[in-house]
Amino acid sequence: MTKPQLTTIHKLFMRRGCDFVRKQYRALNTVVDWIVMLYIGVPGILLFARIYYSLWHEDLPTWLVQMPYSTVPSVMMGLILLGGGLTLFLEAADVLFLRQQQRWIKGLMLRGLLVSIMSQVLLLGAGVAVLLPLLQRIYGMNSTAVLSLYLVTLGAKCIHMFLENLINIMLKGWKRWALLSLVTSILATGYIAWTVNGTGYLGVVLLFCVVITVPLGWYRFNKKWCFEAEVREDERQKTKLTSLLLLGAVDRPSAVRSRPILFQHSNALLPSRSPETRVAELVVKSILRSKNALGYLLFTLLGFIGVQLPPAPINIVVYILLLFLLLHWMNSYRRYFFSRELMRFLPLSSDMEFRSAIPTLRIMLFPAILCLSAGLGLSLLSGWGLLLSIPCAMLVTWWLGAALWKVSSRRKI
């Protein structure tokens, strides 16, 4: 293969790889609100980091110490089965030209194989890294034993990846399902048996994985007269994420109006009945009646836990960051509410959005700030902190509203 051909094949592979990444992003973008994920993800990452730190440096809970070792191979086997398959970046249009150019086809397939293996290296490495404190502190595994577990898991994944691809190409219907179930059961039984009985005979086990994987790979790369099945299997692997996202789709549209769980009646939230107060109540009821209420609840619960785990003064910094994240989120939703087409038909004055901003934000911020303040108070002052959290939450909410008022009076929101 000449150097210009190598360059052209590499460019073609990079283009298809970029197209694949863009399609996955578009699929996620249709169902994921990235702003909401930011508000939930930041407390979640902080919570995970604190828990992971405690697994290394603090006393482990009793239920975790008593966890049987068989849980580890079960988790790793789940990653093997659910961690994705072999993607070779073939397309149906390749039958017109590239199919006659075996060097091009094999060049694309080889690069796809390397990318698939590298993705499994990273995925399984992340799984072992998460389990590492348990493997060393509870089960007493040294670095050699952990590395053996990782390498054998990667070898088992390579075997399963090739077998799954070949079976899906060669068979259909119940025969494919039966053979794939049988092969998976045998592989899982052997892997779990080796893991539970110890991580010895590493060289023999790795040699066995290589002896099985290499002939499977050679047979897969040289298999002919099934190009259509290869393309279908490749497309199935590429669209796994889209299929997963469509699981929640329904065959019939939902009702135009559904009865909300919260605020089923139009009761007043505040004693004042001024126009800006009524508009503020509309915005608050809108977010609590929508799906954003679940995100608000998750943010509050994760924030309550997240401000308790870090030591002082780190938890104070986390508390302040969460406050500004919450303020930005609620203010963004308030602005989105006023940008809806329905608001054009309401007889509102031109400055109503500006006048209703402060009462709206104070109502929406107070429940979450109260929970965050309670979590911080428990972390710093125990029971007294819980008592002081109510006036603290009121002062913080009032201050954030006043601060936003000063900024918005200059920029008119």
N, C-alpha and C positions, 0 to 999 in steps of 0.2 A: 504494500500500500504506500503510495507516494505521499510526500509531505503536504502538497496542496489538497489531496483527498482527505488526509487526516484533519486538516484545518476546516474543510467544508463539513465533514461529519460532526466535528466538535461544535461548529456554529449551529448546525441543524439541531443537535441535541440540546444545546443551551436555549435555543428558541422554544423548543417544545417543553423544556423544563420550566422556563419562565411563563409560558402559557398555562401550564398545569398549576403553578403557584397562584397566578392571577385568578384562575377559575375557583380554586379553593377559597381565596379571599372573598371573591364575589358571593360565593355560597354562604360564607359566614356573615358577610355584610348584610345579607337579606334578613337574617333572623337575630342578629346580635346588635344591641345598642352599645357601641364602644364607650360612650360616656358613662353609661350605667355600669358597664364592666369595669371601668376605671375606679369608680367609687366602691364597688364590691371587691375588686381585685387587690387594691392597695391594702385595706385591712386584712384581707385573706393572706397576702404575702407576708405581712408583718406577723400575723398569727402563726403561720407555718414556720417562719424563721425562729420565732420564740420557742415553739414546741420542739423544733429540731435541736436548738441549743440546749434545751432542758433534757433531751434524751441523751446528750453527751455528758453533761456536767452536773445533773441533779439526780436525786433518788428517783428510781423508776416506780411507777404504781404496781401494786400487787398483781392486778389482773394481767398486766403486760409481762411481768416476770414469769408468771405461770403459763404464758402462751406456749403451746407445743411447737416444736421445731417444724412439724409438718406443714404449718401455716406458710413458711417461707417458700418451699417448692410449689405450693399451690398458687401463691401470688405470682411467682415467676412464670409458672405454666400459663396463668391467665394472660400475662404479657406476651407470651409466645403465640397464643391463639388469637388474641385481639389486637396485636401490635402492627397489623398490616401485612401485605403480601408482596409478591414479586411484581414490579412495574417496569416494563421494558420500553415504554414510550413508542409503541407501534401505533400506526393509524391506518384506517381503511384505505385511504388514498395511496398508500405505499404500494399497493398491488399494481398500480399503473406503471411505476418506474423503478422504485427502490427494490421491489421484490426480485427483479432481474439482476440487481447489483448486490450480490451476496456479501461483499465486503462492507457496503454501506449498512445493510441490515444487521450484520453481526457487530459492526462498530457501534450502532445505536443500542443493540441489545446488551453488549458488554458494558457500556456506560450506564445503562439503566440498572443492570445487575449491581454494579459498584455503588450506585446511589442507594439502591434498596438495602444493601448490606450495611452501608455507613449509617443509614437512618436507624437500622436495628442496633448497631453498635451504640449509638447515642441513647436510644430509648431504653435498652436493657442496662446501659451504664447508669442512667438516671434512676432506674428502679433499684439497682444494687446500692447506689449512693443513699437513697432514702432509707433503705433497710440496714445500712451499715452500722449505725449505733446499736441496733438490736442484735445484729450478727456478732458483734464483738463484745458487747457488755452482757448480754443475756446468754448467748450460746457459746461464748468463748472462742470464736473463730479468729485465727490469725490472718495476716495479710495473704499468705499463700492459699489458705482455704477459701477466702473470699474471691481471690483471683481465679481459682479453680472453678468455683461456682459460676462465676461470670463467663468464663470461656466455654464451659460445657453448655450453659444456657444459650450462648450465641451459636454454638454448633447445632444444638437441637432446633433452634429457630431456622437456621439455614436449611436443614433437612426438611422441616415442615414447610418452608416456603417453596422449595422446589417440588415436593410431592403434591402440595395443594394446587400449584400451577399446572402440573402435568395431568392430574386427575380431572381438573375442571376443563382442560382442553380436550382430553381424549374421551370422556364419558359424559352422559347426560342422564337426567331423571333420577330414579331411585338407585341406579347402579352407582352413579357418582356420589350420591349421599351416603350409601352404604360403605363404599370403599374408603371414602374420606373419613367417615366415623371410625372405621376399623383401624386405619393407619394412625389417626390421631390418638385413639385409645392406647395402641401399642407404644407409641412414642411417649405419651404422658406416663404410662405405667413404668417404662424403663427409666425415664428421667427422674420421677419422684422416688423410685426405689433406690437409684444411685445416690440421690441427694440425702435421703433419710438415713441410709446405711453408712454415710460418710462420704467425704470427697477424695477418697484415695483412687489409685490407679488412673491418675490424670492423663498420663501419656497414652495409655491403652484406649481410654474413652475418647480422647481427642483424635487419635488415629482412626478409630471407628467412625467418628463423625466425618473426617476427611474422606475416608474410603467410600462412605455412602454419598456424600455431597458431590464429589468430583464426577463420578459416573452419571449422576442425575443431571448435573449441569451440562456435561458433554452431550447427553442424550437430548436435553431440552434445546440446546443451541443448534443441533443438527437435525432436528425433527422437521419433516417436510410434509406437504400436502394437507396442512391444517391451518393455513394462514388466517382464514376467517375466524376460526375458533380462538386463535391467539389474540386477534384484535378484540374480540368480544371479551375475553378474560382480562385483557389490559384495560379496556374501558370500564369493566366492573371494578377493578382495583382503583382506578382514578376517580370513580364516582361514589366511592364508599361514604365519604363525608357528606355528599349531597343526599344520598339515600338515608343516612342517619338523621339528617336535619329534616327530611320529609316524613319521618315517622309520626310526627305530631299533626300532620295534615289530615283534614277531614274531607269526606266525600261531599257533604252538603254545607252550604254557608251557615254560619251561626245566625241567631236571631238579630234583627236590627237593634232591638232594645232588650236588654236583660236587666233583671232586678239586682242592684248591687248588694253586696254584703254589708258594707258600711254606709251610713247616712241614707237609708231607704226613704226617709221623709225629709222634706226641705225645712228642717228645724234650724233655728238661728244658733250660731256658735258663740257670738259675742253679744253683750247687751246693747251696744251702740248699733243703731240702724242707719248710720250715715251711708251715702252712696259708696264711698271707698271701702267701708267695712263690708257691705254686701258683696261687692266685687271680690274682695279678699276671700270671703267665704266660698264664693263660686270656684275660685282657683284651688283652694284647699280641698274642697269636696271632689273636684275633678281629679286630683292626683290620688286621693285615697280611694276613689271608686275605680281607678284604672289598674292596669297590671304593674304600674310603677310602685304601688303600695308594697308589693312583695320585695322589690329591690330596696325600698326604704327600710323595711323591717330587717332584711339581711344586713344592710349597712349598719343599722343600729346595734344588732346583736353582735356582729363581728367587731364593731368599734368598742362595745362594752367589754368584750373579752380582750381586745387588743391593747387597751390602755391599762389593763391590770398586769399583763405578763411582763413587760420590760421593767427594769429597775429605774428608780428615780436618778437623774432628772430626764431620762430618755422617754419615760411615759408621758411627761408633760409636753415634750416636743411632739410626740405622736398625737396627743390630744389636740394641740394647736393645729397641726396639719389636717387632722380629720375635720376640725371645725371649718377650715377654709374650703376643704373639698365639699363638705355639705352645703356651705353657703353658695358656692359656685353652681352646684347641681340644682338646688332649689331655685336660684335666680334664673338659671337657664330654662327650667321648666316653666317658670312664671312668664318669661318672655315668649316661649313657644305657645303658651296658652293665648296670649294676646295676638299672636300672628295668625291664628286660625281664621278661616273665612267666615265662620259663624259670628265672630265678634264684630264684623262689619255691619251686621244687621241690628245690633243692639244700640239703643240711643245713649251712647256714652260720650262724655265730653272729651276733648282732645288731650287733656292732661290727666285722665282717669288712671291710665297705666302708671304714671308717675306718682300720683297721690295714693294709690292702693299698694304700692310696692312694699312699704315698710310694714303695715299690718299683715300683709300676706306672708312675708318672709318670717316674721316673728311667730306667727301661728305654726308654720311648717317646720321651723327650726327647733322650737321648744321641746317637743317630745324626744327627739334624737339627742339634743344637747343635755337634757335631763339624764338620759341613760348613760351618755358618755361621762358626764360629771359624776354620776354615782359610781361608775367603774373606777374613775380616777381617785375619788374620795376613799373608796374601799382600799385601794392600793396604797394610799399615802397615810390615811388616818384611821383606817378600820371603821368601826361603828360610827364615830363622830363624823368621819368623812361622808358617810351616807346621809346623816342629818343635814350636813352643810351643803349637800349637793343641790338641794331645792333652791335656796337663795342664790347659790353660785350659778345655777343654770338660768335663773331669771335675769341676773345681772349680765351674764355673757350674751344671752339672747337680746336683751335691750341694747347692749353696747354694739353688737354686730348690726342691728337695725339702724342705730344712730350713725355708725360709721358708713354704712351703705348710703344713708340719706345725704351725708356730706359729699360723698363721691358722686352720687347720682344727680345732686343739685347742680353740680358743675357740668356734667356730661349729658344731663337729661336722660339718664339710663340708656 
